[in-house]
Amino acid sequence: MDSKEARERMRTGRLYYESGSDLGEEQSKCLELLYDFNQTRPSEDDRRQELLKEMFAEIGEECHIEPPLHANWAGKNVHFGDGVYANFNLTLVDDADIFVGSHVMFGPNAVVCTGNHPICPEIRRKQAQYNLPVHIGDNVWIGAGAIILPGVSIGENSVIGAGSVVTKDIPADVVAVGNPCRVVRTIGEADRKYYNHGVEIDID
């Protein structure tokens, strides 16, 4: 499979083989930038911001990603809005586009995955792959250790509980937890008044 066909297939949800193309060479160049990002010192925030702008397809203002960051393409297919915060060990399997809105938070060890493989063992043995984009709306909180699977959309303001495995779309304004992740309740007025089991919010 030549490089042009492989690139087209990898962005349109069709099966493809990376072997026989120059995708690996292109990917390696991206990963050199990711290596540089992960070697920065805590005091080198300006350098981190410069690298993120070079690595990501889009990255908004006041985004902060704690190293180490893991990403197949170093963010080449990742689109972040403004004010995104990611705690350490965020993993982005960005073989297809990952769209993240503004003011999204990722807990430690969160995973967002766009890459998948067919069940058919004969094709899978040849390392066939297909990719589906992920969409995460504004003001979403992804809890520690949560896994977002290919093709999933999460609506704005929703909370994904720690350790959840999100296999299907999650609507806006809900709390969803579990494996597989399911909606447990909507976000209501009580959540705007209280936090942590009924303790009243005392800051603006």
GISULJO-V109630 format. One record per backbone hydrogen bond with DSSP energy under -1.0 kcal/mol. NH is the residue of the N-H (numbers start at 1). CO is the residue of the C=O. If there is no record, write none. Layout:
nh:NH co:CO
nh:NH co:CO
//
This chain:
nh:6 co:2
nh:7 co:3
nh:8 co:4
nh:9 co:5
nh:10 co:6
nh:11 co:7
nh:12 co:9
nh:14 co:9
nh:16 co:129
nh:21 co:18
nh:26 co:22
nh:27 co:23
nh:28 co:24
nh:29 co:25
nh:30 co:26
nh:31 co:27
nh:32 co:28
nh:34 co:30
nh:35 co:31
nh:36 co:32
nh:37 co:33
nh:38 co:34
nh:39 co:35
nh:40 co:37
nh:44 co:41
nh:48 co:44
nh:49 co:45
nh:50 co:46
nh:51 co:47
nh:52 co:48
nh:53 co:49
nh:54 co:50
nh:55 co:51
nh:56 co:52
nh:57 co:75
nh:57 co:78
nh:58 co:78
nh:60 co:81
nh:64 co:84
nh:66 co:86
nh:70 co:90
nh:72 co:92
nh:74 co:71
nh:76 co:73
nh:78 co:75
nh:79 co:98
nh:80 co:58
nh:81 co:100
nh:83 co:61
nh:85 co:104
nh:86 co:64
nh:87 co:106
nh:89 co:68
nh:91 co:110
nh:92 co:70
nh:93 co:112
nh:94 co:92
nh:98 co:77
nh:99 co:134
nh:100 co:79
nh:101 co:136
nh:103 co:82
nh:105 co:140
nh:106 co:85
nh:107 co:142
nh:109 co:88
nh:110 co:107
nh:111 co:146
nh:112 co:91
nh:113 co:148
nh:114 co:93
nh:116 co:130
nh:124 co:120
nh:125 co:121
nh:127 co:124
nh:128 co:123
nh:129 co:16
nh:130 co:116
nh:132 co:114
nh:134 co:97
nh:135 co:152
nh:136 co:99
nh:137 co:154
nh:139 co:102
nh:141 co:158
nh:142 co:105
nh:143 co:160
nh:145 co:108
nh:146 co:143
nh:147 co:164
nh:148 co:111
nh:149 co:166
nh:152 co:149
nh:154 co:135
nh:155 co:170
nh:157 co:138
nh:158 co:155
nh:159 co:174
nh:160 co:141
nh:161 co:176
nh:163 co:144
nh:164 co:161
nh:165 co:178
nh:166 co:147
nh:170 co:153
nh:173 co:156
nh:175 co:185
nh:176 co:159
nh:177 co:182
nh:181 co:165
nh:182 co:177
nh:184 co:175
nh:185 co:175
nh:187 co:173
nh:192 co:189
nh:194 co:190
nh:195 co:199
nh:199 co:195
nh:201 co:193
//
